[in-house]
Amino acid sequence: MTYLDIFIMGWNLNALMFVINFMIVLKVVSSKKQEDFKEESIVLRDLKAEFERYYPYRKYVTLLSYVLPFTAFFRMSYRLIEMTLFFGKNSGTTMYDYMMYKYQSDINLAKQRTNNPR
C-alpha cells in the first residue's frame, strides 16, 4: 500500500465521519419542534459564545481535522463513543443535554486551566 493509498483511505474515513455527523444532525432536527429549537438555541448560543472566548481557534482546528487524513475519523469516533456512554449513563436525555454538558465541561476545564497555569 502506497502513501497515497493511505491518505486516500484516511480522507474517505473523514468523509464517512462527516456523513455520519450530518445524519445525526438530520435525525435531531427532524425529531424536534421549531419552538423547542428556538429555546434551546438561545441557551446554546450563549454557551458557545463563552466557549469561543476560551477556544478562539476551535473552528479552524475542526476544519483542519477534516483535511488531515484520519484526524476527523479518530476525533469523531471518540465523540461518538463519548455520546453513547453519556446517553447510556443518563437515560432520557437528548442531544441538547449532551451539548450543554459538553460545552459546560469544556468551559469549566478552560477556567481551571486559566486559574491554575502550569
Z-matrix of the N, CA and C atoms (Angstrom, degrees):
N
C 1 1.440
C 2 1.539 1 108.35
N 3 1.301 2 116.14 1 129.14
C 4 1.463 3 120.39 2 -178.60
C 5 1.531 4 110.19 3 -85.07
N 6 1.328 5 114.71 4 168.99
C 7 1.462 6 118.90 5 177.43
C 8 1.520 7 111.46 6 -63.66
N 9 1.306 8 117.08 7 -35.32
C 10 1.458 9 120.81 8 178.33
C 11 1.533 10 110.61 9 -62.89
N 12 1.328 11 116.32 10 -41.76
C 13 1.469 12 119.73 11 177.28
C 14 1.523 13 111.77 12 -62.39
N 15 1.326 14 115.99 13 -40.01
C 16 1.462 15 120.26 14 178.77
C 17 1.521 16 110.44 15 -64.80
N 18 1.347 17 116.80 16 -43.58
C 19 1.457 18 120.68 17 178.69
C 20 1.524 19 110.96 18 -63.56
N 21 1.301 20 117.37 19 -42.30
C 22 1.470 21 121.02 20 179.83
C 23 1.527 22 110.06 21 -64.24
N 24 1.327 23 116.71 22 -41.93
C 25 1.460 24 119.49 23 177.36
C 26 1.534 25 110.47 24 -62.78
N 27 1.322 26 117.52 25 -40.13
C 28 1.464 27 121.37 26 177.58
C 29 1.511 28 112.35 27 -62.91
N 30 1.340 29 116.71 28 -42.64
C 31 1.465 30 120.08 29 178.67
C 32 1.529 31 111.15 30 -68.24
N 33 1.326 32 116.43 31 -35.37
C 34 1.466 33 119.22 32 176.17
C 35 1.531 34 111.48 33 -64.61
N 36 1.327 35 116.56 34 -39.85
C 37 1.462 36 119.51 35 176.88
C 38 1.533 37 111.12 36 -66.94
N 39 1.337 38 116.92 37 -36.95
C 40 1.469 39 120.12 38 174.47
C 41 1.527 40 110.53 39 -61.90
N 42 1.332 41 115.94 40 -42.87
C 43 1.469 42 120.04 41 179.03
C 44 1.527 43 110.47 42 -64.49
N 45 1.326 44 117.32 43 -38.60
C 46 1.461 45 121.14 44 176.40
C 47 1.528 46 110.61 45 -60.02
N 48 1.313 47 117.18 46 -44.11
C 49 1.464 48 120.65 47 179.14
C 50 1.529 49 111.00 48 -66.05
N 51 1.322 50 117.74 49 -34.73
C 52 1.457 51 120.78 50 176.19
C 53 1.529 52 109.96 51 -63.43
N 54 1.324 53 117.22 52 -43.20
C 55 1.462 54 121.72 53 179.41
C 56 1.533 55 110.25 54 -65.66
N 57 1.330 56 117.55 55 -42.55
C 58 1.461 57 120.81 56 178.27
C 59 1.526 58 110.12 57 -62.86
N 60 1.316 59 116.72 58 -43.17
C 61 1.460 60 121.47 59 177.63
C 62 1.531 61 110.58 60 -60.99
N 63 1.309 62 117.21 61 -42.51
C 64 1.456 63 122.23 62 179.05
C 65 1.530 64 111.06 63 -65.34
N 66 1.328 65 117.29 64 -38.63
C 67 1.460 66 120.94 65 178.41
C 68 1.538 67 110.82 66 -66.37
N 69 1.326 68 117.16 67 -37.43
C 70 1.462 69 120.65 68 176.34
C 71 1.523 70 109.90 69 -62.87
N 72 1.330 71 116.41 70 -42.58
C 73 1.468 72 120.74 71 178.92
C 74 1.527 73 110.15 72 -61.86
N 75 1.318 74 117.36 73 -45.48
C 76 1.464 75 120.09 74 179.31
C 77 1.530 76 111.90 75 -62.36
N 78 1.316 77 116.50 76 -38.82
C 79 1.463 78 120.36 77 178.84
C 80 1.520 79 110.77 78 -64.58
N 81 1.323 80 116.87 79 -43.79
C 82 1.469 81 120.83 80 -179.57
C 83 1.521 82 110.46 81 -67.16
N 84 1.318 83 116.80 82 -42.40
C 85 1.469 84 120.83 83 -178.26
C 86 1.524 85 110.78 84 -66.41
N 87 1.298 86 117.53 85 -39.45
C 88 1.463 87 119.70 86 -177.56
C 89 1.528 88 112.85 87 -74.40
N 90 1.312 89 117.67 88 -17.34
C 91 1.465 90 119.88 89 -177.17
C 92 1.528 91 113.65 90 -95.03
N 93 1.314 92 117.99 91 -0.95
C 94 1.464 93 121.02 92 -176.54
C 95 1.518 94 111.36 93 -116.72
N 96 1.333 95 114.70 94 158.67
C 97 1.454 96 121.24 95 174.18
C 98 1.520 97 108.98 96 -89.49
N 99 1.307 98 116.03 97 156.77
C 100 1.458 99 120.63 98 -177.56
C 101 1.530 100 111.89 99 -63.76
N 102 1.308 101 117.77 100 -35.65
C 103 1.459 102 121.18 101 179.62
C 104 1.528 103 111.10 102 -64.39
N 105 1.335 104 115.31 103 -39.52
C 106 1.462 105 119.53 104 178.38
C 107 1.524 106 110.76 105 -63.83
N 108 1.336 107 116.13 106 -40.63
C 109 1.456 108 119.92 107 179.27
C 110 1.516 109 112.08 108 -62.89
N 111 1.304 110 116.89 109 -38.62
C 112 1.465 111 119.81 110 -179.75
C 113 1.525 112 110.76 111 -63.00
N 114 1.327 113 116.69 112 -46.34
C 115 1.458 114 120.61 113 179.61
C 116 1.530 115 111.45 114 -64.25
N 117 1.306 116 115.97 115 -45.45
C 118 1.459 117 120.06 116 -178.57
C 119 1.516 118 111.96 117 -68.37
N 120 1.323 119 117.02 118 -36.15
C 121 1.460 120 119.42 119 -177.94
C 122 1.518 121 112.02 120 -68.36
N 123 1.328 122 117.68 121 -29.52
C 124 1.462 123 119.95 122 177.29
C 125 1.529 124 110.37 123 -65.17
N 126 1.321 125 116.22 124 -46.14
C 127 1.462 126 120.42 125 179.41
C 128 1.524 127 110.51 126 -65.99
N 129 1.324 128 116.63 127 -44.84
C 130 1.467 129 119.80 128 -179.18
C 131 1.522 130 112.04 129 -67.07
N 132 1.328 131 117.28 130 -32.78
C 133 1.473 132 120.38 131 178.50
C 134 1.530 133 110.04 132 -63.86
N 135 1.326 134 116.81 133 -42.24
C 136 1.460 135 120.32 134 178.03
C 137 1.527 136 111.54 135 -64.90
N 138 1.321 137 115.92 136 -43.78
C 139 1.474 138 119.27 137 177.29
C 140 1.515 139 111.52 138 -63.55
N 141 1.323 140 116.53 139 -39.77
C 142 1.468 141 120.36 140 -179.97
C 143 1.518 142 110.97 141 -65.77
N 144 1.331 143 117.85 142 -38.16
C 145 1.462 144 120.79 143 178.06
C 146 1.523 145 110.43 144 -63.52
N 147 1.323 146 116.95 145 -42.15
C 148 1.460 147 119.69 146 177.52
C 149 1.522 148 110.88 147 -68.05
N 150 1.322 149 116.65 148 -39.04
C 151 1.464 150 121.63 149 177.74
C 152 1.524 151 110.97 150 -60.37
N 153 1.326 152 117.04 151 -42.00
C 154 1.462 153 121.13 152 -178.44
C 155 1.522 154 112.39 153 -70.64
N 156 1.333 155 117.32 154 -20.73
C 157 1.460 156 119.36 155 173.55
C 158 1.522 157 110.98 156 -65.87
N 159 1.325 158 116.62 157 -38.09
C 160 1.464 159 121.21 158 -178.95
C 161 1.528 160 112.86 159 -86.39
N 162 1.317 161 116.89 160 -28.67
C 163 1.465 162 122.14 161 -179.21
C 164 1.531 163 109.08 162 -126.62
N 165 1.325 164 118.53 163 74.12
C 166 1.476 165 120.04 164 -173.19
C 167 1.529 166 113.99 165 -69.15
N 168 1.315 167 118.08 166 -24.24
C 169 1.465 168 120.58 167 -176.62
C 170 1.522 169 112.70 168 -102.82
N 171 1.306 170 118.69 169 14.42
C 172 1.464 171 122.27 170 -176.08
C 173 1.528 172 112.37 171 -61.96
N 174 1.333 173 116.58 172 -36.88
C 175 1.467 174 120.88 173 180.00
C 176 1.531 175 110.45 174 -62.22
N 177 1.325 176 116.25 175 -42.16
C 178 1.460 177 120.10 176 -179.27
C 179 1.524 178 111.61 177 -70.80
N 180 1.308 179 116.61 178 -34.76
C 181 1.462 180 120.59 179 177.27
C 182 1.526 181 110.21 180 -65.11
N 183 1.323 182 116.25 181 -39.87
C 184 1.460 183 120.19 182 178.16
C 185 1.519 184 111.15 183 -64.37
N 186 1.320 185 116.87 184 -45.42
C 187 1.469 186 119.80 185 177.91
C 188 1.522 187 111.24 186 -62.97
N 189 1.318 188 116.49 187 -40.55
C 190 1.460 189 120.40 188 178.89
C 191 1.525 190 111.19 189 -64.48
N 192 1.327 191 117.01 190 -33.54
C 193 1.465 192 119.22 191 -178.79
C 194 1.524 193 111.93 192 -65.60
N 195 1.333 194 118.00 193 -27.61
C 196 1.464 195 119.61 194 177.15
C 197 1.523 196 112.32 195 -79.15
N 198 1.324 197 117.40 196 -17.83
C 199 1.464 198 120.73 197 179.18
C 200 1.531 199 110.69 198 -86.32
N 201 1.324 200 116.68 199 -37.48
C 202 1.462 201 120.38 200 -179.67
C 203 1.526 202 109.85 201 -77.75
N 204 1.319 203 117.94 202 132.51
C 205 1.464 204 120.57 203 -177.90
C 206 1.527 205 111.85 204 -59.76
N 207 1.311 206 116.36 205 137.51
C 208 1.462 207 126.63 206 175.35
C 209 1.528 208 114.45 207 72.05
N 210 1.319 209 119.76 208 -16.20
C 211 1.460 210 121.31 209 -173.33
C 212 1.516 211 111.37 210 -64.32
N 213 1.314 212 117.88 211 -52.16
C 214 1.470 213 120.50 212 179.85
C 215 1.526 214 110.42 213 -64.88
N 216 1.317 215 116.80 214 -33.65
C 217 1.463 216 119.79 215 178.97
C 218 1.523 217 110.73 216 -60.34
N 219 1.339 218 116.47 217 -49.43
C 220 1.461 219 119.35 218 -179.30
C 221 1.525 220 111.36 219 -69.59
N 222 1.301 221 116.57 220 -38.31
C 223 1.463 222 120.60 221 179.96
C 224 1.524 223 111.24 222 -64.75
N 225 1.322 224 116.74 223 -46.74
C 226 1.463 225 120.72 224 179.99
C 227 1.526 226 111.58 225 -71.00
N 228 1.312 227 117.46 226 -34.26
C 229 1.467 228 119.80 227 176.44
C 230 1.517 229 110.15 228 -61.00
N 231 1.323 230 116.15 229 -42.87
C 232 1.466 231 120.63 230 177.78
C 233 1.525 232 110.18 231 -62.68
N 234 1.331 233 117.46 232 -43.43
C 235 1.470 234 121.05 233 179.55
C 236 1.527 235 111.32 234 -64.49
N 237 1.326 236 117.27 235 -40.26
C 238 1.465 237 119.84 236 179.42
C 239 1.522 238 111.22 237 -65.33
N 240 1.317 239 116.99 238 -39.98
C 241 1.465 240 120.47 239 176.55
C 242 1.524 241 109.65 240 -64.73
N 243 1.339 242 116.08 241 -43.06
C 244 1.457 243 120.26 242 178.76
C 245 1.529 244 111.31 243 -62.50
N 246 1.328 245 117.32 244 -41.31
C 247 1.464 246 121.14 245 177.81
C 248 1.520 247 110.86 246 -64.47
N 249 1.311 248 117.09 247 -43.36
C 250 1.466 249 121.31 248 179.59
C 251 1.525 250 110.62 249 -60.87
N 252 1.327 251 116.83 250 -44.31
C 253 1.457 252 120.09 251 178.52
C 254 1.526 253 111.12 252 -66.38
N 255 1.327 254 117.79 253 -38.23
C 256 1.466 255 121.37 254 178.37
C 257 1.523 256 110.74 255 -62.79
N 258 1.345 257 116.32 256 -47.37
C 259 1.459 258 119.51 257 -179.29
C 260 1.525 259 111.96 258 -69.32
N 261 1.323 260 117.19 259 -31.47
C 262 1.461 261 119.94 260 176.71
C 263 1.515 262 112.52 261 -69.02
N 264 1.330 263 115.91 262 -37.77
C 265 1.456 264 120.25 263 -178.81
C 266 1.524 265 111.89 264 -78.96
N 267 1.325 266 117.67 265 -33.48
C 268 1.463 267 122.85 266 -176.92
C 269 1.522 268 109.34 267 -115.35
N 270 1.320 269 116.23 268 84.75
C 271 1.460 270 119.30 269 -177.37
C 272 1.523 271 110.39 270 -68.29
N 273 1.315 272 115.70 271 145.86
C 274 1.452 273 121.78 272 179.31
C 275 1.515 274 114.23 273 83.05
N 276 1.320 275 117.61 274 8.35
C 277 1.462 276 120.09 275 178.97
C 278 1.518 277 110.67 276 -90.15
N 279 1.315 278 115.02 277 164.62
C 280 1.457 279 121.45 278 -179.63
C 281 1.517 280 109.94 279 -119.35
N 282 1.323 281 114.99 280 177.08
C 283 1.453 282 119.82 281 177.70
C 284 1.533 283 110.48 282 -63.36
N 285 1.314 284 116.59 283 -32.36
C 286 1.468 285 121.14 284 176.44
C 287 1.529 286 110.55 285 -60.23
N 288 1.314 287 116.68 286 -43.30
C 289 1.466 288 120.69 287 178.52
C 290 1.522 289 111.09 288 -63.27
N 291 1.324 290 116.09 289 -41.05
C 292 1.459 291 119.78 290 178.37
C 293 1.527 292 110.79 291 -64.91
N 294 1.321 293 116.93 292 -42.94
C 295 1.465 294 119.98 293 -179.56
C 296 1.528 295 111.02 294 -64.29
N 297 1.319 296 116.87 295 -41.20
C 298 1.474 297 119.80 296 176.19
C 299 1.521 298 110.54 297 -62.06
N 300 1.316 299 116.33 298 -45.15
C 301 1.462 300 120.66 299 178.56
C 302 1.523 301 110.91 300 -59.46
N 303 1.303 302 116.56 301 -45.72
C 304 1.455 303 120.54 302 -176.19
C 305 1.525 304 111.39 303 -66.80
N 306 1.335 305 116.70 304 -46.31
C 307 1.464 306 119.68 305 177.57
C 308 1.529 307 110.70 306 -60.06
N 309 1.327 308 116.96 307 -47.34
C 310 1.463 309 119.94 308 -177.02
C 311 1.524 310 111.83 309 -65.35
N 312 1.320 311 117.47 310 -39.42
C 313 1.465 312 118.97 311 180.00
C 314 1.529 313 110.86 312 -68.96
N 315 1.329 314 118.15 313 -38.81
C 316 1.463 315 120.28 314 177.36
C 317 1.524 316 111.53 315 -67.97
N 318 1.327 317 117.63 316 -38.24
C 319 1.460 318 121.21 317 177.36
C 320 1.524 319 110.31 318 -65.36
N 321 1.328 320 116.96 319 -44.32
C 322 1.471 321 120.29 320 178.56
C 323 1.520 322 111.34 321 -63.26
N 324 1.315 323 117.43 322 -38.60
C 325 1.460 324 121.30 323 177.13
C 326 1.524 325 110.28 324 -63.23
N 327 1.326 326 117.55 325 -43.26
C 328 1.461 327 120.92 326 179.23
C 329 1.528 328 110.87 327 -66.02
N 330 1.327 329 117.66 328 -38.45
C 331 1.464 330 120.83 329 177.67
C 332 1.527 331 110.74 330 -63.58
N 333 1.320 332 116.43 331 -41.48
C 334 1.463 333 119.77 332 178.43
C 335 1.520 334 111.07 333 -63.91
N 336 1.315 335 116.73 334 -39.49
C 337 1.462 336 120.34 335 179.83
C 338 1.523 337 111.78 336 -67.96
N 339 1.326 338 117.12 337 -37.05
C 340 1.462 339 118.80 338 179.41
C 341 1.520 340 111.64 339 -74.64
N 342 1.332 341 117.86 340 -29.81
C 343 1.459 342 120.92 341 177.94
C 344 1.516 343 112.67 342 -78.61
N 345 1.319 344 116.52 343 -28.25
C 346 1.464 345 121.74 344 -179.00
C 347 1.521 346 110.96 345 -123.83
N 348 1.346 347 118.32 346 70.11
C 349 1.470 348 118.05 347 -179.78
C 350 1.524 349 110.48 348 -67.60
N 351 1.285 350 115.61 349 150.20
C 352 1.473 351 121.24 350 -176.89
C 353 1.487 352 110.98 351 -78.98
